[in-house]
Amino acid sequence: MHRPIPNRIPGDPRKMTLTALLWLLLPLLAVVALIDLATMSQARRIQMLRNSGLSQTAIAARLGCSRYRVRLALIAA
């Protein structure tokens, strides 16, 4: 009797290449994202926090600056 042929060939080169790319690119993307967050300017951070729904007072408290500074940064953006 003949054995049924599996749907996926073990070690399929296309799937192995995709897996290898994902294992290489995802950590690289995570490093780039962390560097971006670490070097973000205060004005950009204020805009990001405002887009996430925080009030000017909450943003000022979180960043340790005045509400006036937050308001100026939001007006300039």
N, C-alpha and C positions, 0 to 999 in steps of 0.2 A: 504494500500500500504506500501511497505517496503522502508525505507530510504536508500539511497546509502551509503556504508561504505567509510569513508574518506581514502585517501591514507596514511596519517600519523596519528597515534594514538596520541592524545594530551597527553603530559607527558611521552613520550616513554623514558624508563630509559636509554637506550643506548645513545640517543641524549642529554639527560640531563647530563649524566656523561661526555660526550665529551665537552659540553658547560662549565661545572664546571671546568674541567681540563684546558681549554683554558683561562678562567677568572683567574685561579690561576697561571698558568705557564707563560703567556705573561708578566704580570707585574714583575714577578721574573726575567725573561730573560732580561727585560729592565733595571732592577736594576744592574744585573751582567754586562751588556754591559756598563752602565755608570761608574761603578767602574773600569772596564777594561780601559776605555778611560782616566779616571782621574789618574790612576796609571801607565800609559804607559811610558816606558823609552824613553829618547830622541832618542836613536838609532832606536828604533822600530817606533817611530813617524815619524822620517826622512824617514824610509823605506816605511811607509804607504803613506806619502805625495808624495814620488817619484813614487810609484805604481799608484797613482791617476793622474800622468802626470805633476806634477810641476817640474820646473827646480831647479837646485841646488841653484841658486840665489834667487828664489822665496821662497824656503824652508828656507833658511838662514834668509831672511827678515821676514818671518812669525814666526819663532822660536826665533828670536833675537840673533842669533849666527853667526859666520863667515862662509863663503862659504867653507873655508878649513875644518872646523869641519864637515860640511855636507858631503864633499867629503870623509873624513876619515871614517865616519860612513857608507857610501855607499860601500866603498871598503871592510870594515870589514864584511859586511853582506853577 
